[in-house]
Amino acid sequence: MEKDITVAVVEDDENLRFLVSHRLQTENYKVIQVGNGLEAEQIILEAQPDIVLLDWMLPGKEGIEVCEAVRKGGFENTIIMMTAKSQDVDKIDAYSYGITDYITKPFNMDVLVAMIENKVRFFVPKNSNKDVHVFGNTEHHPQIHSLVRDGKKIELTILENRILLHFLQNMGREITREELMEVVWGYSSNVNTRTLDMHVVRLRKKIENNPDKPNYLQTVRGLGYKFVDEE
């Protein structure tokens, strides 16, 4: 059965592009194929694929420039950079441009598929997430990472969106910090709980009338948080 997941394969080597695209299609992904950087930027912003496999070296515009441009254009989905071993030294720097992850050429197709399946599992919103949730006078639209209140759109970051969605799907339930970190970062995380708390503070500023005395996103001492909507 075809997965409702679109992967854009941006690679100028026709043979590799064909091999990767063919393998992903056999795994039931929808595939968009692109051979140069300028075209890739346009297609990514128009088609909004769930995952982009982006080659580092491309004609027209380098992969890192494509990544930077689409991030500035509002694209928030997963971008996996395909690099050669010699480009390892530049990888750290590239995270600042919005790369989600890397795979080094030559790569094993099974490893690539496993990496994509991991991203789908943890980072691609499920269909059920398309539902609009309402609390107070605010609507949450998870697919566009936004709140709508009094006709005004309030942008959420990817992490804020993920945190709020989990709360709204578990209304009234006490949720531990550990559970939230696994939901947000996609694994039993070693991320400092203070990092999570920082995102919660930022989220409160967007959803609460008084962030210092939260009405919705409440702290549960010694445990974590719970979300309540009691008018």
Sequence and secondary structure as in RCSB ss.txt:
>XXXX:A:sequence
MEKDITVAVVEDDENLRFLVSHRLQTENYKVIQVGNGLEAEQIILEAQPDIVLLDWMLPGKEGIEVCEAVRKGGF
ENTIIMMTAKSQDVDKIDAYSYGITDYITKPFNMDVLVAMIENKVRFFVPKNSNKDVHVFGNTEHHPQIHSLVRD
GKKIELTILENRILLHFLQNMGREITREELMEVVWGYSSNVNTRTLDMHVVRLRKKIENNPDKPNYLQTVRGLGY
KFVDEE
>XXXX:A:secstr
   S EEEEE S HHHHHHHHHHHHHTT EEEEE SHHHHHHHHHHH  SEEEEESS SSS HHHHHHHHHHTT 
 SEEEEEEEGGGGGGHHHHHTTT  EEEEES  HHHHHHHHHHHHHHHS  GGGGS EEETTEEEEGGGTEEEET
TEEEE  HHHHHHHHHHHHTTT  EEHHHHHHHHHSSS  S HHHHHHHHHHHHHHH SSTTS SSEEEETTTEE
EE    
